Structures are given as structure tokens and as C-alpha cells.
């Protein structure tokens, strides 16, 4: 009886998996100058891929600077109570330790659908749930640019991801984190500042942190979306940091601050109360600060439309050296 139930579960899981996996094309993506320029901007500024994928000296993505000699070379390890321990891969064209042997469409499929070349499912630390909103042309631009970066050979031995039994079952077999394959995603209308700002907020992962609950990020339709994180980001070199409330509430959110002040915070990494931002946001500022004025204006304009939610997140609890460095 137990064997039959196990076989039935495997068959059901296989049936579930199939709906998330599309076949890939052998056709390469043309690396036009326009795509390379757009892809560079998206990878390095808006989606800040290097914040995770560029190697750090000891592999700590929260408190160590990115190594300039190991751009997008992976080798970091991310530990999360909800997922387990995850290896951050090399996404340069190195054929042995990177993605040099992948088809262009395999990179595209992983980026937007979370399905690897071996048909393995990514855990949602890889934010494909947000990247599914990338337009077809923007997604192709990202792939074209990744093909163009210098290959980096990662010398650190790859670590297998370590997930708990339920995580392996739900993420690896059932695919609770997956969405159906995306296609024909139109380019956003840049003439509509609010809609374009929503597009940027999605692919810049604003909700990934600022809507974080103990069950993962809340959807945009949730009443508490963008109202700050329930759970802190923790690290021995950091302490505890909760993502801020980005809704329009005047007491606990952004409501009392004008668009220019919010934009300036994204430019210089200073909180609206004058203190320096802490990681993980501080880790992203070197990337986000390079966004164009028009894009930052659109992003902030969208955030200013988010309905107010009165919700005060806990104050950050930094380790003393970092607290002194950031002003409290």
C-alpha cells in the first residue's frame, strides 16, 4: 500500500512538472548593439545580478563587497532558514564552471521560468517569479549581454544545494514555486510613467524584500504588499534588518516624503531619516543608483501610488561595528 501511494505521488508530481517545462529552441539570440546596451543596463543596474552572482571574498553576499576581478563568477553561498543552503552559480560564458555550454533559449527559460537545462526547478531565491514580467525584448537583451561578458573560471568547488525534505518535495518535485511558461510579453509603455514604474518595481524585485512574509513574498494584490517585511535579514556581520514600509502611510511609510527625497535615497544610499542604509539594501545601491533619471522617476512615481498601510516594521538591530559605521 505504501509503495502504491509513493508511486502515485511520483506520477502526480511528474504530471505537475510537465506543465512548467517548455521545449527550448536551438536558435541563437542576435547580439545587436541595442541589445548589448540594454542588457548591460538591466543586468548591472535594474536587476543588479552582480549583487548575488559576483563572487565575494568569503562568499557572503550581505556584508562583503563584490570582487571586481570575478564579475558574475558566482561562488557565493546563501543560507536561508526557509530554503536551506544554496550555491550561487557562475553566469559568465565559462564553458566548465559557467553557462558557456548552454543554449541561449536555455538561459532565457531559466531566467523567466526558473527551469534549468537539466529540467531541474530553481528555488525562488532565484527571482524568476519577478523576471517572468521581463518583456521578450528585455529578456533577450539580458541573454545577449550575459553572452558578452568575460568568462570567469570559478575555482571554488560547486556545492550541492542543501534543502530539507519538505523543501525538496515541494520545490523539486511538485514545483509549488513555479509558474507556467511565459511568452509574448510586450514591452512596457514608457510613456505611461506609472505603468512603466510598476514594470521596473517588478524586475527590480522591490516586493521580494518589502513584501516579505514568513511564507515568502506577498503578491501585489495582498493588502500588506510593500508594507515591509515580517522576517528580518540576518547575518553574523549584520545583525537583524527588516525591509521598510514603502506604502503611502504618512507615519510608517513613504507618505510624508516627496518623490525627490525618495529618489535621492536611491541615489546616495542614505535613509530618509539621514542614517546610512544597511545591507541588503546598501548592497544594491551601487547598482540601483546608476539607473537613469527617467527610470528612477517612474519607479518612485509608481511607489507613490501604493495605498497606505499603517504598519511599523521593527527597528534594525545592527552589530556594533556596523551600527557605528552607519550612524545607528
Secondary structure, 3 states (H helix, E strand, C coil): CHHHHHHHHHHHHHHHHHCCCCCCCCCCCCCCHHHHHHHHHHHHHHCCCHHHHCCECCCCCCCCCECHHHCCCCCEEEEECCCEEEEECCCCCCCCCCCCCCCHHHHHHHHHHCECCCCCECCCCCCHHHHCCCCHHHHHHHHHHHHHCCCCCCCCCCCCCECCHHHHHHHHHHCCCCCCCCCCCCCCCCCCHHHHHHHHHHHCCHHHHHCEECCEECCCCCCCCCCCCCCCEEECCCEEECCCCCCCCCCCCCCCCCHHHHHHHHHHCECCCCCECCCCHHHHHHHHCCCCHHHHHHHHHHHCCCCCCCCCCCCCEECHHHHHHHCC
